[in-house]
Amino acid sequence: MILGIDEVGRGPWAGPLVVGAVVLGGAQIDGLTDSKKLSKKRREILYDEIYAKADAVGLGWVAADELDSVGMSQALVIATRRAVEQIRVPYQEIIIDGTINFLKDTGKGKYVTTLAKADLLIPGVSAASIVAKVARDRYMTEQGALYPEYGFKNNSGYGVAAHRAAIDKLGVTPLHRLSFAPLQRYAKDSPAVNRNPAPAQVGAATVTTRQVGNESESIAASYLQDLGHVLRERNWRTKWCEIDIVSECDGTLYFTEVKHRAKDDTGDGIAAITPKKLKQMQFAAKLYAMKYPNHDLRLAVVATTGADTTVTQYLELL
């Protein structure tokens, strides 16, 4: 059994770095290759097939602010380890696309083979490339709705001309990597910093609420990671339902709703989990978990408050 590993998102100016890890096992999936050589439609089809047929799939995420703090090299190590932590099936060999063993300082390092162009040659690595690419593209599409002027849906955060023009006009967002040379002038110690565009710049008052929601979810995700959770999904959506955060801890899948209140005196966000909302969460969790039949499931809610967004309560519901 081979555990294939590949990353996406090393070069964009904005958005997370994502590492995919896949054990195909005996699954036979036609058309696996480097995700960059596939159309978006074909990647989406293969993504669903990989999740349906592979023995295990893991995704490791490092957000822009964390990447800025630790640097690209360490971010690759962190994302790879987060992805591998989600793999709970046996495997005998690990193949990482490229020339660097990101697991060398762990007990798994001795099982690693690094191989340039492995995403073209090894099906498990191709699968890892595809799931990471699709997951990241979906995330950037969601962020594109929050920051429409930056064109994230189409450019995935890369520094194309229209994206650069938006930065020059509006400044940067929390998604931007300020450690990258073209954006370093926006770092906190620069007088030109504008890391959070004002609502009027972004386009509409409704965006303000969504920006706050996105920040709350990021804080909640970090809180869960501090509790030992490994993040699987952010803003997982279907046409029937959605889940703010999907994470895993000790073999249990957690489906967490994030609720924010601007002030403490406006009521606890947990009070917003009505019986109707709870049923919606249960439906979404069961739908998501169809791909993971051997996991226990748990619903949870994180309440946040304040302009600086702090976690006030975490509660496991079921």
N, C-alpha and C positions, 0 to 999 in steps of 0.2 A: 504494500500500500504506500502510495506517495502522497505527501502533503505538499501541494503547490502553493507558492506565495508570489504575489506581484503587487505593485503599488500603482496608484494613479494620483495625479494632482501635485506632482513635484514642481512643475513650472508655473502654474497660474499665480497671478498677483493677489487673488482673493479666493477664499474658501478653504475647506479642510484638506489635509492629506489623508488618503484612505488606502489601507492595505487589505487585500483580499487573501483569504486562506481557504483552500478547498481540498477535501479528500473525495475524489470521485468514486473510489472503491471499484466496483465492477460495472459502474454505469457507462453505457455507450451513448455518447452524444455526438451527433454529426455536426460538422462545421465549426468546431472549436479552433480558434486561432487568436492571435493578438487582437485585443479589442479595437485597436486603432484601425484595423483593416476591415472592420465590419460596419455596416450601416447601423444607424440608430435603431431602426425597426428590427434588424436581425439580432442586435445585442439584447433588445428587450425580450425577444422570443427565447433566446438562449439563456438569459437570466432566469426566467421562470422554469425552464427545463432543468437547469443546474440545481436550483433549489428543490425541485421535485424529485430528482433522481440521485443527487450526490449523497454520500454517506454523512458529510458534515460540511458546513460553510461558516466561515467567520469573517467579520469585518472589524478592522481596527481604525479608529478615527483620531486625528489630532487637529484641533481647531486652530485657526490663524493665530490667536493670542498665545496659545501654548507653543506653537511653532516659533513664534517670535521670541519667546522666553528661552527656549532650549536650543534653537538652531535646527537647520534641516537635517543634519546627520543624526542627531539624537531623536528628532521627531520620527524619522524612519525606523529607528530602533523601537521606540515606544509604540508606534502604530502596529509594527509587525508583532510585537509581543502581545498586544491587546487582541489582535486577530487570532493568534495561535492559542491564546487562553480559552477561546470559545470552542476549540476543537476537542471533542470528548470521545472520539473513536480511535481505535488503534491505527498506527501507521509505522512504517519501518524506515522511511527516508523522507527528508525534507528538501525540496528543490526551490531555490529562490532565484527569480529572474535578476540577472545582473552579476556583479562581481564581488559584492560585499555580503558577508555573513552577519545579518543583523541579530542573530541569536548566539553569537560566539561566546558571550559571557554567561550563558545559561546552560542548564543541563542538556538542552536539546542541540546545542551548538555542534556537537560531534556528529550529529546525524545529517548535517546540512551539506548540500552540494550547491554551489553557486554556478550559474550558467547564463552567459549572455544569450539573448534571444530565446530564452526558455519559453516565453509566452507564444512563440511560433512553433516550438518543437515538442513541448510536453503538455498533454491535454489538461492535466490538473492545474498547471500554471496558467494556461490559456483561460480556463474557467475562473481562476482567481482574478485575472485581469478583467474579465467581463463583469463579474459581480461587483467588483470595486468601481469600475467605470460607470455602470448603470446606477449604482447607489449614489455615487457622488453627483452625477448629472441630475438625478431626481432632486437631490438636496439643493443644488444650485438653481434649479428651476423654481423650487419653492421660495428660495431667497430672492429670486428675480421678481416675485410678486410683492415682496417687501420693499425692494429697492429697484423699481422699474427702469429708472434712467440709466442704470449701469449695464443692462443687457445680459445679466447672468444666465438667463435661459439659453441664450445663443452662444455666448463666449465662454461659459463655464469658469469665468474668473480670469481668463488669460488677458494679457495686456494689449488687446487689439485697439485700433485707432479710436473707435467709438467709446470704448471703456476708458481709455486715457483721457478723452475729452470730457467725459462725465466726472472723472476725478478732478481735473483741472477746474471744472465749474463748481462742483458740489463738495469737494473734499473726499475723505475716505469714510468707510463704514466699519463696523466691528468685524466684518468678514475679511478686511484687507490685511495683508502681511506687511507690516511696517518695517520688518527687518530686510525686506527686499530693497535693493539699492534705489530703484526709481521712486519708492515711497518713503524713504527714510526721513525726508523733510517733514513728514506728517507725524513723526514720533512725538511723544509727550514733551520732550525737551526742546521741541522746535516751536517757534512762535506762529508757524503756519498751520498748526494742527487743527483739524476739523474732523475728528473721527466719528462723530455722530451727526449727520446732516439734520438740519432743522426740518420740521414737518413741511413747511412751505417749500423747501428745496426739493423734498422727495416727491411731492406731488399732491397729497390729499391728507385730510385730517385722519382718515381711517388708517393710514399707514402708521401714525403715531402709536395707536393701540397695538398694532401688529408688531411694531418694533419692540414695545415693552414686553409683549408676549414672548417674542423670540429671545430677548435677554433673560426673562424669567426661566425659560426652558433651558438655556445654557447654564444658568446658575444651578438649577435643579439637577441637570445632568452631572455637573461637577460634584454636587452634594452626594449623589448616588455612587459615583466613582469612589469618593472618599469612604463610603460604606462598604466598598469591595465589589460593587457592581461592574460588569463589563457591558458597555453600551452596544446594542445591536442596531437600533434604528432611532432616528429623530424624525418626528412628524410623518409617521407611516400612514399612508392614506389609500383607501379604495373609494369607489363611487358610493359605497354604502356606509363607510365608517372611517374613523381615524384614531390614532393613538399618539399622544405627545412624545413619550419615551418608551422604548422597549429595551430592557436590560436583562442580564442574567447574573445570578449570584447563587453559588452552591447548587447548581443544577436546576434551579427554579427560574422560570421566565417571569419577569415583573413588567406589568403594563401600568405605567404611571401617568396620571393626569396632573398637569401643572395649573394651579389657579393663583392668580395674582390680585392683590388689592393695593391700591395706591397708598392707603393709610391704614394703620391698625384699627382706627375707630370706624372703618367702613365694613367691618365684619370679616370673619375668618374665611379664606378661600375654600376651606374644606366644606363649609356649609353649602357650597354650590353643587356638591355631589348629591343630587336629588335621586330618588328611586328610579326615575326615568333615565338619568345620566348613568346610573350604575348599571342598568340593563344594557345601555349602549356600550359601555366599557366591556361588559361580559361578552357581548356579541363580537366586538372587535377582537378581543383576546382569543376567543375560540377560533375565529376565522384565521388570525395570524398563526395560531399554534397548530393548524392543520399540517404545517410543514415540519413540526417538531412534536410528534406524538408521544415521545418518551419523557417529556419535561412536565414537571409540576407547574401550575400557573398561579399567579398571585396578582391581584389588583392593588394599586396604591395611589396615593395622592400626595403631592408636595405643595404646600402653601407658601407663597412668597409675598413680601410687602415692601413698600418704601421706594423712593426714587432711586436709591442705590441698590435695590433688589437683594434682599436677604431672605433666607429660608426661615420661616417661623414655625413650621410644623411638618412632620412627615408621618403619615399614617398608612398602615397596610389594612386594606378593607376586607379582603376575602382571601 
